[in-house]
């Protein structure tokens, strides 16, 4: 039992010592306790229900009542937003009741627990990735389920979050002046999310990054690196001919060509001087 659950248990015991719930806790009649646990669950008094279900779990294991008890116990944790414990319980339910008529719903709920634990885009996203994988398995396993569309929508939300995380990483490289790393990160972002509506924005940022990387380079490297900017702008024009950012991309092409002319003139002057 987690520390926070232990604290809740102690709190309920202390508050319920002289209450109706306290009398239920003290009862030795397990059938009565199970009935009251179900009553608390139906009334959405999930903390009280959880405490009773936890006590009754080993008592009713292997009995006909165990299916409902296990199911409600898992949902009591879920409804109290203890998603990690709920996920483990849903997983356990599927192992014990693999052929249950509730199996499809519980599979969905197990995946949903990972989604509920998915953090802000800035943070580590292992739960987001697990949610995508489990919801995709759910869709593949239950293509006709009414929950499949919901699963697809959640996958889209998770993918958008992963895209945002990659964008923030690329933007960080750009903001701290690591322009080569930024350019590569934006390119990876485009490749990983080719259908993103922000594809032209990412491509423009890649152009800006390559341009600044070239501008900061030593003279011997500038021509080669400015040539890369030209290629990136041409790729932008091929991919996004109708983009509102086309003029901005064209501006970087003009700047790059002007800088290449200056470089060529300097190289010609230096050669003539020799």
C-alpha angles and dihedrals in degrees: 000000000000120000093248090051090050090052090050090049092051091046093051091048092051095045094042099045093103098024134088089265089053089056090050090052092052094049118110092202103103094186089055091048091051091050090051092046089055090047092053089047093052089049089052091243088139100167092059091043092051093052091052095043090051091054092045096045096092092036096061099032109132094017128112089254093058095084094059092040093052092045094050092043091056092047092048088061091044093051090051088053094246089138098165093057091040091054091053091048093048089050090050091048091056091051093051098037102030092154097044119133085232094058094099092051092046092050088055092047093050090055090044091057089062090049091051089054093050107121134209115301091254092064134072110291107204092122090051091052091047090050091053092049095047095045090049090052088049091052092047092047097042107028092158095048116121085226093062094085090050089050091052090051092051091048088054090052091049093049090050089053092051089048090052091050092053090047092052090051092051091046091052091055089051094047094052093048099254091135100165090051089046092052092051091046093052090048090051089049091055092048093048093048106030093161096051115130086223094059094112090051091053091047092051090051089051089054092049091049094050090046094053091044089055094045091053094047127104113265093256091061101039099085093052093046096045087052087059089056090054090053091049093051091048089051089050090053092050095048101038109027092153097044120132086223094061093101091052090051089049089052090058090049090054092047091049094049090049090051091049090053090051090050092049091049091050091049091048091050092049091049091050091049091056 
